Structures are given as structure tokens and as C-alpha cells.
Amino acid sequence: MNNKILILISIVLLTGCIRIDTGKKESKAECFKGIITKIYQDDKQHYMYTFEIHTPNQVIIENAEIWSKSWSYAQVGDSIIKPTDTLMIIIKKNDSTEREFFYKF
């Protein structure tokens, strides 16, 4: 049994292939409001679309793929809001249009 655990840990450390998903409960409790400063495919996370978000207090790296098709709508400079106690984000364009995207996992 100990050998199996050591092999699993070795694989994780060598490949970085396990993504720890905090799950719906933690995502629902999370909240932020900021500006999207970068949209990219993260080569360390299987090329998943990712947002870099600047808030007044921090920089947040958010997996955009959990918000169905949000990366294809969003542009650098858009506002992004994740209200507390929801499973959605709101992306607002500079022309005041906005769209909601819902948690898909």
C-alpha cells in the first residue's frame, strides 16, 4: 500500500496532472470584482483558458473554463464580477453590455 502512495505522489510531482477543484460549495462562497488583464491558455493546466484578474487588493488567476464559454466572450479590459453565494460570473463590456456565465462542473 505504501508503495502505491509513493508512486502516486511521484506521478503527481513529475507531471502536475492533478487539478484540485475546490468544488461548487467553495466556488459559491467566493466573490471578487475586477478587470480582466490577460486571457490565455495555461500550459501548466492542460492549456485551459485562464483569466488574470486585477482587483483593488490582489491579482486573481481564475480558470475560465469552469464558466462555460466565458473566455470566448471576454476581452482584456472587461470588468468581471463573481457575486457571493452564486455559481455565476458577470462580464461587463466597456459599452455597458453584460453577460452571465454559469459554473459548469
Secondary structure, 3 states (H helix, E strand, C coil): CHHHHHHHHHHHHHHCCCCCCCHHHHHHHCCEEEEEEEEEEECCCCCEEEEEEECCCCEEEEEHHHECCHHHHCCCCCEEEECCCCCEEEEECCCCCEEEEEECC
